[in-house]
Amino acid sequence: KEKMSLGSGAEKIDLYYFGAAHTSGDTFVVFPALRILHTGDAFAWKDGPLCDRNNGGSCVSFPRTLQKAIADIKNIDTVIPGHSPMQTPKDLQDYQTFTAALLSHAIDAMKAGKSVDEATASFKIDAFPGYKNERVKGSIQAVYDELKK
């Protein structure tokens, strides 16, 4: 299912599935009465996403999955990432933009015959203030591996 609700009233919890990201089973958990979204590892940090390919994760699908979540989940004030302090819906939108730019860069670099190291070195992390570059290489490697198949 793409959506499932548990409980009712102030106790209601909505569960959403939009496709592969960190794994093939990422669930977005919404607490409507609190206006809170928990993304789990579909938005873990402000860095390259960890795409757990052994468990169906997809760095190619990641930006599209996030875009679907942003489009469908409304009335949220707070976003709880998987491994970071609380964020805002704008932070989630910024992360979607980041993952889309990272994917596009990796695809272009791969088509140009660049190595993963070259693609990583040429990715403009400075275009994303507050983002780290600790996991970008792993994300680019995941895109290369996924597209080679």
N, C-alpha and C positions, 0 to 999 in steps of 0.2 A: 504494500500500500504506500501511497505517497503521503497520506496524513492519517493520523490516529489520535483520538482524544481520550484521556483518562480522567475520571472524576468529573466534578461539576462545580459551578460557582467559583468561589475564591480558591478552591482546591483543584481546579481544572489544570491539566497539563496537556499541551498539544505537541505531538511528535511529527516531524516532517522528514521525508526522504526526497532528495533531489538528484541523486546520482553519485558516482564515484568522485572522491577527492582524496583525503588521507588514506581511506580504505574504500571498499565497495559497500560498506554499511554505515557510512556516516549519518548520524541522526542529529537533527537540529531540535533542541528541546525549548519550548516556549512556556513561560509561566504568565499567561495573559493578565491575571489580576495584578501582578507585580510589574508587568511591562518589561520582562527580562527574557533574553534569548541566550541559551548556552549552546555554543558552537562545537564544543569538543575540539578535536584536532583539525577540524576543517578551517579553523582560524585559531592557531595555537600561539602565534607570536608574529612580530613584525620582522620577518626574514623569509627566506625561501621556504616553501612548504615541504614537509616530509611526506612523500608519496610512497606508502608502504605497498610496493608492487607485489610482494608475496601474499598480501591480503586484498588484492583487487584495487589498490590505490592507483590514481591516474593523475599525473601532472598535466596531461593533455585535457582532461575533463574538468580539472579543478576550477578554473575561472568560470566556466559555464555553470557548474554546480553552485558556486557562490552567487552568480548572477540570478539564478532561479530562486535561491533562498531570499535574496534581497528583494526581488520582485514580488514574492508571495507572502513573506512575513512582514506584517505591518504592526503599528502601534507598539513599538519597542523603544525604550529609553536607554536600556543598559544591555551590553553584550558581554558575556563571560566567555573569554577564550579558554582554550585548553591548558595553556601554561603561562599566562600573563595576567597582569592586573586587569580589572574591569575596563571595558572600552565603551565606545558609543557606536550607534549605527553608522555614523560617518567613517569611523575607523574601519568598520567592516567593509564599507564601500571602497575605501582607499586600498584595503587589502585585496579586494577583487581586482581593482585596477592594476595593482602591483603584480598579481599572479598572471593577469592577462598580458602585461608587458613582458614579463619574464618568459612566458610561453612563446610569444611572438618573436622575442629576441633569440630564443633557443632554436626555433624552427628556421629563422633566417640564417643563423650561424651554421646550422647543420647543412642547409641547402648550399651555403657558400663554401662548404668543405672544411670549416673550422673545427678544431679539436674542442673537447669540453673545456680544457684549460683556457684556450683562446676565447671561447664564448664567454666564459666566466669573467675573464680579465676585461672584456669589452662591454660588459653589462654596466649600465650607468646607475649604480645604487644611489648616487647623490641626488638623483631625480626624485627620490622618495625619502624625504627628511624623517629621521627617527628610525629608519630601517637598518637592520644589521646585514652583514654579508657573510655570516658564518655557515649558512645552509644553502646559499645560492648555487654553489657548484654541485651539490647533491641533487638539487632540483633540476638543474640543466642536464645532469647525467641521466636522471630518470626520464626526462623528455626524450633524449637521444635513444635510450634503451627502448622506450615504448614505441617510438616511431620506426625503429629498425625492424620491428616484427611485422 
